[in-house]
């Protein structure tokens, strides 16, 4: 950790986004140890806490409060459910309706955590905000930069790529420099209730419930045919929105007499005809994309690194290794990305995020893909 002199921070007020998890808990502890004036803020972004096991907001708030009481800081609460609905959830539904697979966490960071929360914290007199994300920040030419977290297993820069340098500059990421086991060790040392709490997974407003059940409440399903690329009907789908490119589970195809026992995978969605195209074998050509085009790119620096084409690395999903590619401008801040090696299961609606080593340049929603 940096050998910051604690006395230089005692006039700096930092509000930490407290989620009720171990990462934000330890972030608050570390900032307090570094001498900052620390307060917490718990955000409620979804209003449907009906007491079922799906929504953990009540439990998370209780945990956040317990941690703040333990370390002796004030906890504020704020309800951003209206902003979340307008700026994140409606877009999420529109994307699914269009047959794409969105990533709401990216939009939530851009619109809620680094916008609504930042503005609210400043209103409460904060000089800076802090979050429990596994990322680091640097500085180039007077602008804040977004760097991968030190724990490569936990790095979350993929989800923060749409946050601009001004917002990054007003944020501290206390655990970006340490690894997850150390975070839990610090929480144990301080006897925090969240020390052994398991990390949340999945989309925050769905919780642990079945995705299909949740989506059905908002979008009517339109069942249709599952076909091979040649047009042979091999099954029935429940609605294109329930499937994603590269998916193997839940297709209900098997035991077809004219086909081998090889597993089937979703290769394409034909929205116009409501047909799901499936192929056999994990290495089928149709599962691989040579390139993609993006929607408008969110550059952390506010602009691309150069005005012409450039080489970098990119990932098209969170857990993927960075892949070598060429990025070429198409105009209107849209880009074409050509990979050195074809990439499996690149999915429209998900995000392509660009890197130069540890530096996250930014990223964009994938508009479409193409094959060799």
C-alpha positions in Angstrom: 0.0 0.0 0.0 1.2 3.6 -0.6 2.9 5.2 2.4 0.5 8.1 2.4 0.9 10.5 5.4 -2.4 10.2 7.2 -2.4 13.9 8.3 -2.5 15.1 4.7 -6.0 13.5 4.3 -7.8 14.6 7.5 -9.6 17.5 5.7 -10.7 15.3 2.8 -14.2 13.9 3.1 -14.8 10.6 1.2 -18.1 8.9 0.9 -17.8 5.2 0.2 -20.5 3.3 -1.7 -21.4 0.6 0.8 -23.1 -2.4 -0.8 -23.1 -4.6 2.3 -20.3 -6.7 0.8 -16.8 -7.4 2.0 -15.1 -5.3 -0.7 -16.8 -2.0 0.1 -16.5 -2.7 3.9 -12.7 -3.1 3.6 -12.5 0.0 1.3 -14.0 2.0 4.2 -11.6 0.6 6.7 -8.5 1.3 4.6 -9.6 4.9 3.9 -10.2 5.5 7.6 -6.7 4.1 8.4 -5.3 6.4 5.8 -6.7 9.4 7.7 -9.6 10.4 5.5 -12.9 11.7 6.9 -15.0 8.7 5.9 -18.8 8.2 5.6 -20.8 5.5 3.9 -23.7 5.6 1.5 -26.0 2.6 0.8 -27.8 2.8 -2.6 -31.2 1.3 -3.2 -31.5 0.9 -6.9 -34.4 -1.4 -7.2 -37.8 -1.0 -5.4 -39.1 -4.5 -5.5 -38.0 -5.7 -2.1 -41.0 -7.9 -1.4 -39.4 -9.9 1.4 -38.8 -12.9 -0.9 -35.4 -14.6 -1.0 -34.6 -12.9 -4.4 -34.0 -9.4 -3.2 -31.3 -9.0 -0.6 -31.5 -5.2 -0.1 -32.8 -5.4 3.5 -30.0 -7.8 4.5 -27.4 -5.9 2.6 -28.4 -2.6 4.3 -28.3 -4.3 7.7 -24.8 -5.6 7.0 -23.6 -2.2 5.7 -25.0 -0.5 8.8 -23.3 -3.1 11.1 -19.9 -2.5 9.3 -20.3 1.3 9.7 -21.2 1.0 13.4 -18.2 -1.3 13.9 -15.7 1.1 12.3 -17.4 4.2 13.7 -18.6 6.0 10.6 -22.0 7.4 9.6 -24.1 5.6 6.9 -26.3 7.6 4.6 -29.0 5.9 2.4 -30.2 7.0 -1.0 -32.9 5.7 -3.3 -31.9 5.8 -7.0 -34.6 3.4 -8.1 -36.2 5.9 -10.5 -32.9 6.8 -12.1 -32.1 3.1 -12.4 -35.4 2.3 -14.0 -35.1 5.1 -16.5 -31.4 4.9 -17.4 -30.5 1.2 -16.9 -33.6 -1.1 -16.7 -35.6 0.3 -19.7 -32.5 0.0 -21.9 -32.0 -3.6 -20.6 -35.5 -4.5 -21.6 -35.2 -2.8 -25.0 -32.0 -4.7 -25.8 -33.6 -8.1 -24.9 -36.7 -7.2 -27.0 -34.2 -6.6 -29.9 -32.8 -10.1 -29.5 -29.5 -8.9 -27.9 -27.8 -9.8 -24.6 -27.1 -6.6 -22.6 -24.8 -6.1 -19.6 -26.7 -3.8 -17.2 -23.8 -3.6 -14.7 -21.8 -1.5 -17.2 -24.7 1.0 -17.6 -25.3 1.0 -13.8 -21.7 2.0 -13.2 -21.9 4.8 -15.8 -25.4 6.1 -14.9 -25.8 5.3 -11.2 -22.6 4.7 -9.2 -20.4 7.2 -11.0 -23.2 9.7 -11.8 -26.2 9.7 -9.5 -24.1 8.6 -6.5 -21.2 11.0 -7.2 -23.6 13.9 -7.5 -25.4 13.0 -4.3 -22.2 12.5 -2.4 -21.0 16.0 -3.6 -24.3 17.4 -2.3 -23.4 15.8 1.1 -20.1 17.7 1.0 -17.9 14.9 -0.2 -14.6 15.8 -1.9 -14.2 12.3 -3.3 -16.2 9.1 -3.5 -14.8 5.5 -3.2 -16.0 2.1 -4.3 -14.9 -1.5 -3.7 -14.1 -2.2 -7.3 -10.9 -4.1 -8.2 -9.4 -1.4 -10.4 -6.6 1.2 -10.0 -6.2 4.7 -11.4 -3.3 6.5 -12.9 -2.7 9.8 -14.5 -1.6 10.8 -18.0 -1.4 14.4 -19.3 -3.3 15.6 -16.3 -6.2 13.2 -16.9 -7.1 10.3 -14.6 -6.7 6.9 -16.3 -8.4 3.5 -15.5 -6.0 0.6 -14.8 -6.7 -3.1 -14.2 -6.9 -4.2 -10.6 -3.8 -5.8 -9.2 -5.7 -9.1 -8.6 -6.0 -10.3 -12.2 -8.6 -12.8 -11.1 -10.9 -10.1 -9.8 -10.1 -7.2 -12.1 -13.3 -5.2 -12.8 -12.1 -2.7 -15.4 -14.4 -4.4 -18.0 -17.4 -3.1 -16.0 -16.0 0.4 -15.5 -14.9 1.1 -19.1 -17.8 3.5 -19.7 -16.9 5.8 -16.8 -15.1 8.9 -17.9 -11.8 10.3 -16.7 -13.5 13.2 -14.7 -15.5 10.7 -12.6 -12.5 8.3 -12.2 -10.5 11.4 -11.0 -13.0 12.0 -8.2 -12.9 8.3 -7.1 -10.7 6.3 -4.8 -10.3 2.5 -5.3 -8.7 1.4 -2.1 -8.7 -2.4 -2.8 -7.5 -2.1 -6.4 -3.9 -2.6 -5.2 -4.6 -5.7 -3.1 -5.7 -9.3 -3.8 -9.1 -10.8 -2.6 -7.7 -13.1 0.1 -6.0 -10.1 1.7 -9.3 -8.2 1.6 -11.0 -11.0 3.5 -8.1 -11.2 5.9 -8.4 -7.4 6.7 -12.2 -7.9 7.2 -11.5 -10.8 9.7 -8.9 -8.7 11.5 -11.4 -5.9 12.0 -14.2 -8.4 13.0 -16.5 -7.2 10.2 -19.8 -9.1 9.7 -19.1 -9.2 5.9 -15.7 -11.0 6.3 -17.1 -14.3 5.1 -20.1 -13.1 3.2 -20.1 -14.6 -0.3 -19.7 -12.4 -3.3 -22.9 -11.4 -5.0 -23.3 -12.9 -8.5 -25.8 -12.3 -11.3 -27.7 -9.1 -12.1 -28.5 -7.1 -9.0 -32.3 -6.7 -9.7 -32.8 -10.4 -10.5 -30.9 -11.8 -7.6 -30.9 -15.6 -7.5 -34.2 -16.1 -9.2 -34.5 -17.8 -12.6 -33.8 -15.4 -15.3 -36.5 -16.7 -17.6 -39.2 -16.2 -14.8 -38.0 -12.6 -14.3 -37.9 -11.6 -17.9 -41.4 -13.1 -18.5 -42.9 -10.5 -16.1 -41.9 -7.7 -18.5 -41.6 -9.2 -22.0 -44.1 -11.6 -23.6 -42.2 -14.6 -25.0 -42.6 -15.6 -28.6 -41.8 -19.3 -29.1 -40.5 -20.5 -32.5 -38.4 -22.9 -34.4 -34.8 -24.0 -33.8 -33.2 -24.7 -37.2 -29.8 -25.7 -38.5 -28.0 -23.3 -40.8 -29.4 -25.3 -43.7 -32.9 -24.7 -42.5 -33.8 -28.1 -41.0 -36.2 -27.8 -38.1 -34.6 -29.6 -35.1 -36.6 -28.2 -32.1 -38.6 -25.4 -30.6 -37.3 -22.4 -28.7 -39.2 -20.6 -25.9 -38.4 -17.0 -27.1 -35.2 -15.7 -28.7 -34.5 -13.4 -25.7 -33.9 -16.4 -23.4 -30.8 -17.5 -25.4 -27.4 -16.2 -26.0 -24.7 -16.9 -28.6 -22.6 -19.9 -27.7 -25.2 -21.3 -25.3 -25.3 -25.0 -24.9 -27.6 -25.7 -22.0 -31.4 -25.6 -22.2 -31.8 -26.1 -25.9 -33.8 -29.3 -25.5 -32.2 -30.8 -28.6 -30.9 -34.3 -28.6 -31.4 -37.8 -29.9 -32.0 -36.7 -33.5 -31.7 -39.7 -35.7 -30.0 -38.0 -38.7 -27.4 -36.2 -36.5 -24.4 -37.3 -34.4 -24.4 -37.1 -30.6 -22.3 -34.0 -30.6 -23.7 -31.1 -28.5 -25.7 -28.3 -30.1 -24.9 -24.6 -29.6 -26.7 -21.3 -30.3 -25.0 -19.7 -33.4 -27.3 -17.0 -34.5 -30.7 -15.4 -33.8 -32.9 -14.7 -36.9 -35.1 -12.0 -35.4 -37.1 -11.3 -38.5 -38.3 -14.9 -38.8 -38.1 -15.7 -35.0 -35.7 -18.6 -35.6 -32.9 -19.7 -33.4 -30.0 -21.1 -35.5 -28.1 -24.0 -33.7 -25.0 -25.8 -34.8 -23.2 -29.0 -33.7 -19.8 -29.2 -32.2 -17.9 -26.7 -29.9 -15.6 -25.6 -32.8 -18.2 -25.0 -35.5 -17.2 -22.2 -37.9 -20.4 -20.2 -37.2 -19.5 -19.9 -33.5 -16.4 -17.9 -34.4 -16.2 -14.2 -35.4 -13.3 -12.6 -37.2 -14.5 -9.1 -36.3 -17.2 -6.9 -35.0 -18.6 -3.4 -35.3 -19.3 -1.3 -32.3 -21.9 1.3 -31.3 -20.6 4.6 -30.1 -17.5 4.0 -27.9 -17.1 5.3 -24.4 -13.4 6.4 -24.2 -12.2 6.9 -20.7 -10.1 9.8 -21.9 -13.0 11.3 -23.8 -11.3 10.4 -27.2 -9.6 7.5 -28.9 -5.8 7.2 -28.4 -5.2 8.2 -32.0 -7.4 9.5 -34.8 -6.5 6.7 -37.2 -6.6 2.9 -36.8 -4.5 1.4 -34.0 -3.6 -2.0 -32.5 -4.5 -3.0 -29.0 -6.0 -5.9 -27.1 -9.7 -6.4 -26.5 -12.1 -8.6 -24.6 -15.7 -9.3 -25.6 -16.8 -10.8 -22.2 -15.7 -10.3 -18.6 -13.7 -13.5 -18.0 -11.9 -13.7 -21.3 -8.2 -13.2 -21.9 -7.3 -10.0 -23.8 -7.2 -10.7 -27.5 -4.9 -8.9 -30.1 -6.8 -6.9 -32.6 -6.8 -3.9 -35.0 -9.3 -1.1 -34.3 -10.4 1.0 -37.2 -12.6 4.1 -37.1 -15.9 4.0 -39.1 -17.0 7.6 -38.3 -19.4 8.9 -35.6 -17.3 7.3 -32.9 -18.1 3.8 -34.2 -15.3 1.4 -34.8 -14.6 -1.9 -36.6 -12.5 -4.4 -34.6 -10.6 -7.1 -36.5 -9.1 -9.9 -34.4 -5.8 -11.6 -35.1 -7.5 -15.0 -34.2 -11.2 -15.6 -34.7 -13.2 -15.3 -31.4 -15.8 -17.7 -30.1 -19.3 -16.7 -29.1 -19.0 -12.9 -29.6 -22.4 -11.6 -28.6 -24.2 -8.5 -29.9 -25.4 -6.4 -26.9 -22.4 -7.3 -24.8 -19.4 -5.0 -24.7 -16.0 -5.0 -26.4 -13.4 -3.4 -24.1 -10.0 -2.1 -25.3 -6.7 -2.3 -23.4 -3.0 -1.3 -23.8 -1.4 -3.6 -21.2 -3.1 -2.6 -17.9 -4.6 0.6 -19.3 -8.3 0.4 -20.0 -8.9 2.7 -23.0 -12.7 2.3 -23.0 -15.3 0.2 -24.8 -18.6 -0.1 -26.5 -21.6 -2.3 -27.1 -21.1 -4.8 -29.9 -23.5 -4.0 -32.7 -22.8 -6.9 -35.0 -20.2 -9.6 -35.8 -19.0 -11.3 -39.0 -17.3 -14.5 -39.9 -14.3 -15.3 -42.1 
